[in-house]
Amino acid sequence: MKGVVLAGGLGSRLFPLTKVTNKHLLPVYNEPMIYYPIKTLVNAGIEEILIVTGGNNAGEFLRLLGNGSEFGLKHLNYTYQEGEGGIAAALSLAEHFADNGKIVVVLGDNIIEKNIRKAVDAFRKQKDGARIMLKEVPDPQRFGVPVFEGDRIVRVEEKPAEPASQYAVIGIYMYDERVFDFIKTLKPSQRGELEITDVNNFYIHDGKMEWDIIDGWWSDAGTFESLQYAGNMVAKTGANTL
């Protein structure tokens, strides 16, 4: 199973910090942000990783990460996203890399305290479909929110004004090879983007979605407040612990 880190976009919510660098190269306490999603995948036993980057500073990822040897990897793969087309559009660039196999996708600004090895192992055993990670949060309206019937997710609502639950779908997704076929059928949302929530709803409607609740704290580090929170929590408790 392979891993994909989505680290494109312009990071406009963190302007002017992102005026001179990619958001995912900003520091979170004592390490660049991009280190954390890579370690999330490595700690889950994934050794083949693709970095999807973009913007004006994509070359800096190669300077920083090289071939991934600092993470115990033999090789890192890179590809470039032109413009901003949404998470699903960025993921579509990984189709050739996935090579008709299962993938674990981590958004480049997602930082977790613990690890996802248990969920990834469960997905390895899962015959097909998808798996998402949830976390109870105080402000679910900022995220994709799962709607439950019993213990079954019946749909995910993107940034709902009145959330149906207190859970957020965090930026860690696991998909089988059909994800790229689903993406090809998507139409841009009102934001002009291909939404990953639509991809997740494809799997839900097909009855092929499983879910887990992540242990420990989590931050998306995509705003000034969440970036500061992530740095403070890493300083206090560490991150990506086994």
C-alpha positions in Angstrom: 0.0 0.0 0.0 1.2 3.5 -0.9 0.9 6.9 0.7 0.2 10.3 -0.8 0.8 13.7 0.9 -1.2 16.6 -0.6 0.9 19.7 -0.1 -0.2 22.0 -2.9 -2.5 25.1 -2.8 -1.6 28.7 -2.1 -2.2 28.8 1.6 -4.1 32.1 1.3 -5.5 31.8 4.9 -1.9 32.1 6.2 -1.0 35.2 4.1 1.5 37.0 4.4 3.5 34.1 5.8 2.8 32.2 2.5 3.8 35.1 0.3 7.4 33.8 0.2 7.0 30.1 0.9 4.6 27.2 0.6 2.3 26.7 3.7 3.6 23.2 4.2 7.2 24.4 4.6 6.2 26.7 7.6 7.5 25.6 11.0 5.4 23.7 13.5 7.4 24.1 16.7 10.8 22.6 15.7 10.1 20.9 12.3 8.7 21.9 9.0 4.9 21.2 8.6 5.5 18.7 5.8 7.5 16.4 8.2 4.4 15.5 10.2 2.3 13.9 7.5 5.3 12.0 6.1 5.9 10.6 9.6 2.2 9.7 9.9 2.6 7.5 6.8 6.0 6.0 7.8 4.8 5.2 11.3 1.9 3.3 9.7 4.3 1.1 7.8 4.1 2.8 4.4 7.3 3.0 2.5 6.3 4.3 -0.9 5.2 8.0 -0.7 4.3 10.6 -3.3 4.4 14.4 -2.4 1.9 16.4 -4.5 3.0 20.1 -4.3 2.4 23.3 -6.2 2.7 27.1 -6.1 5.9 29.1 -6.6 8.1 27.2 -4.1 7.8 23.6 -5.1 11.5 23.2 -5.6 12.1 23.8 -1.9 10.5 20.5 -1.1 13.2 18.7 -3.0 15.9 20.7 -1.2 14.3 20.0 2.2 13.3 16.4 1.8 15.6 15.0 -0.8 15.1 11.2 -1.3 13.4 10.8 2.1 16.4 9.1 3.8 15.8 11.2 7.0 12.5 9.3 7.4 14.1 5.9 6.7 12.8 5.9 3.1 14.8 4.7 0.1 13.0 7.1 -2.3 10.4 9.9 -2.4 8.2 10.6 -5.3 7.1 14.1 -6.3 4.5 15.6 -8.7 3.3 19.2 -9.3 -0.3 20.6 -9.2 -0.9 23.6 -11.3 -3.2 26.1 -9.7 -5.8 25.3 -7.1 -8.5 22.8 -8.0 -9.3 21.3 -4.7 -8.2 18.2 -2.7 -9.8 15.7 -5.2 -8.1 17.4 -8.1 -4.7 17.2 -6.4 -5.3 13.5 -5.5 -6.1 12.8 -9.2 -2.4 13.4 -10.0 -1.5 10.3 -7.9 -3.3 7.8 -10.2 -0.2 6.6 -12.0 1.7 6.3 -8.8 -1.1 4.3 -7.1 -0.9 1.7 -9.9 -4.3 0.2 -9.3 -3.6 -0.4 -5.6 -4.9 1.0 -2.3 -3.6 4.4 -1.0 -3.5 6.3 2.2 -3.9 10.1 1.7 -2.8 12.7 4.2 -3.3 16.4 3.8 0.0 18.2 4.2 -1.3 20.4 7.1 -2.7 17.6 9.2 -0.8 16.9 12.4 -1.7 14.2 14.9 -0.4 13.3 18.3 -0.5 9.5 18.0 -0.5 7.3 14.9 -2.9 5.6 12.4 -1.3 2.2 12.3 -4.3 0.3 13.6 -6.6 2.0 11.1 -4.2 1.4 8.2 -3.8 -2.3 9.2 -7.6 -2.6 9.2 -7.7 -1.0 5.7 -5.1 -3.5 4.4 -7.5 -6.3 5.5 -10.6 -4.5 4.1 -11.6 -6.1 0.8 -12.4 -2.9 -0.9 -13.9 0.6 -0.5 -12.7 3.4 1.7 -11.9 4.4 5.3 -12.0 7.8 6.9 -10.7 9.1 10.3 -13.0 11.2 12.6 -12.3 13.4 15.5 -14.7 15.1 17.9 -14.2 18.9 17.7 -15.7 22.1 19.2 -16.2 23.7 15.7 -17.4 21.0 13.3 -18.9 23.6 11.0 -15.3 24.3 9.7 -15.0 20.8 8.3 -16.7 17.9 6.6 -19.2 16.5 9.1 -20.5 12.9 9.2 -24.2 12.3 9.5 -24.9 9.0 11.4 -27.8 6.6 11.5 -26.8 4.4 14.4 -23.1 3.6 13.9 -23.4 3.9 10.1 -22.4 7.1 8.2 -25.1 7.9 5.7 -23.4 11.0 4.2 -20.8 13.7 4.9 -21.9 17.4 4.8 -19.2 19.9 3.8 -19.0 22.8 6.3 -22.6 22.7 7.4 -24.1 25.7 9.2 -25.9 23.3 11.6 -23.7 20.3 12.0 -25.4 16.9 12.4 -22.7 15.7 14.8 -19.7 17.0 16.7 -17.3 15.0 14.6 -15.0 16.3 11.8 -13.7 14.2 8.9 -10.0 14.9 9.3 -7.6 15.0 6.4 -6.6 11.4 6.4 -8.3 9.2 3.8 -7.9 5.6 2.6 -9.2 4.5 -0.8 -9.1 1.6 -3.1 -8.3 2.0 -6.8 -11.8 3.2 -7.7 -11.2 6.6 -6.2 -9.7 7.9 -9.5 -12.8 6.8 -11.4 -15.0 8.7 -8.9 -12.9 11.8 -9.2 -13.3 11.8 -13.0 -17.1 12.1 -12.6 -16.9 15.1 -10.2 -18.0 18.6 -11.2 -16.6 21.7 -9.4 -18.5 22.9 -6.4 -19.6 26.5 -5.8 -16.0 27.1 -4.7 -14.8 26.0 -8.1 -13.1 23.0 -6.6 -13.4 19.2 -6.8 -14.4 18.3 -3.3 -13.0 15.3 -1.4 -16.4 15.2 0.5 -18.0 14.2 -2.8 -15.6 11.4 -3.2 -16.3 10.2 0.3 -20.0 10.3 -0.4 -19.6 8.1 -3.5 -18.2 5.4 -1.2 -20.9 5.9 1.4 -23.7 5.6 -1.1 -22.0 2.5 -2.4 -22.0 1.0 1.1 -18.2 0.8 1.0 -17.1 3.3 3.7 -15.6 2.4 7.1 -14.4 4.8 9.8 -12.3 5.1 12.9 -11.9 7.8 15.6 -8.4 9.0 15.9 -6.6 8.9 19.2 -5.0 12.0 20.8 -5.1 15.5 19.5 -5.3 16.6 15.9 -4.9 20.0 14.1 -5.3 21.0 10.5 -2.7 23.8 11.0 -4.3 25.8 8.1 -5.2 29.0 10.0 -3.1 31.2 12.3 -5.0 29.8 15.3 -4.7 26.2 14.4 -1.0 26.6 13.3 -0.3 28.1 16.7 -2.3 25.4 18.5 -0.4 22.7 16.6 3.0 24.2 17.5 2.0 24.5 21.2 0.7 20.9 21.3 3.8 19.5 19.6 6.0 21.4 22.2 3.9 20.0 25.0 3.2 16.4 24.0 5.2 15.6 20.9 3.6 14.3 17.7 3.3 11.1 15.6 4.2 9.0 18.6 4.1 5.2 18.2 
